[in-house]
Amino acid sequence: MNTTLFVGICFQLRTQNAMNLVLPSCSFPPIEYIGLASKAEHIVICKGEYFVKQTFRNRYAIATSNGLLRLTIPVSGSKNHKPMHEMEICYKENWPVTHWKSLISAYRNSPYFEYFEADLRKLIFEKESQIGEFNTKSVNFLLASFKAKPEIFETNDYVVKYDGFEDLRNYHFSGQRTNELKSYLQPFGEKNGFIANLSSLDLLFCQGPKGLSYITV
């Protein structure tokens, strides 16, 4: 992103009432993340912050026949000591195959899975080298699938404060900001009950492009 251009945009936004957000770089982020992003006019995805393990920065949760399953994208190098845009994805283990098999098993009978299957499979198997870039593509995929159109900026710089933007880089996206998340039919809901605030993939496959109507923020 052109820093000078972005500083100018921030200056213009100081007097506007629109929702503008700074978001962490996350892999197929939770429903609350996408719900907030979809309501924003502008969002900044920060890839300049340091990688934090055991967070949504490289893992996402889905609903399976055995309940909640967290899928992790492995990274190489000295964890927690590099910014997101420098963290490389590790392919020593064939995690795309493992993830895809889990997604197929969990969602193949969901109403909308087949509509997004080809694009999602391409994204998972394209062997993106950096986790930050993969995450941005996953966010773009979800927002486009839900037909949400915030203006998205990416940055590899870490800026302490963005004027005119609410900073959610340290927010945990566990549901506190959503006033209401109505339950919806999940593939194994009768067995396991409703599991809230999973990866937005769950909402997409179960409810389709209009799924964000289930969220009030």
Secondary structure, 3 states (H helix, E strand, C coil): CCHHHHHHHHHHHCCCCCCEEEEECCCCCEHHHHHHHHHCCEEEEECCCECCCCCCCCEEEEEECCEEEEEECCECCCCCCCEHHHCEECCCCCHHHHHHHHHHHHHCCCCCHHHHHHHHHHHHHCCCCEHHHHHHHHHHHHHHHCCCCCEEEEECCCCCCCCCCEECCCCCCCCCCCCEECCCCCCCHHHHCCCCCCEHHHHHHHHHHHHHHHEEC
